[in-house]
Amino acid sequence: MANNRLFMRKITEKLRLHHECGRSNRDISRAIGASPTTVCDYLRRARRLTWVSVR
C-alpha cells in the first residue's frame, strides 16, 4: 500500500510539474528521479484519460 501511495505521488508530481510549471520532460525526470521516457509515457497516458484537461 505504501508503494502505491508513493507511486501515485510521483505521477501527480509529474502532472503538476508539466501542467502548472510548464517544465520539460527532461526537467521533470531530473526532479523526480525517473527517466525522460517514463515521464513522456505517463504524460501521454494522462492525456488519453478524460479527467485530465488537455492544455
N, C-alpha and C positions, 0 to 999 in steps of 0.2 A: 504494500500500500504506500509506503513512504517513497518507493521508487516511482510510482505513478504520479504522486504529487510533484516530485522534483521534475519529472518528465514534462508534466503539464506547465509547470512554472517556466521551464525553458522555452516551450512552444509559445506561451503567451508573451514572454520577453522578446522572442524573435518577432512576433507580430507587432508588438508595441514599438520596438526599435525601427521597424520598417515603416509603419504607418504614421506614427506620431513624430518620430525624429527624422524620418526620411533618410536613414542610413543605408549604405550599400550592403550587399550580401557579404562582402569581404570584411567590412567593419563589424557587422553583426556576428560573423563567425569568430572574429577575434574577441569580441566582448563576452560571448557565452561559451567559448571553447569547443566549437563544433566546426566541421569543415564547411567551406563555402557551398559545396554541392549539397550537403544536408540542409543548409539554410534555404537554398533555392528550391529544393524538393518540398520542404514544409510550406514555404510561401506559395508555391504552385498548388499544393493540395488545399491550402486555406482559401485560395481564390475560387476553387471549384465548389466550395461549400456555400450554401445560400445565406448563412448568417453572417458572413464576412463581407463587409462592403467593398466594392471594387473601386479603388482610387476615387 
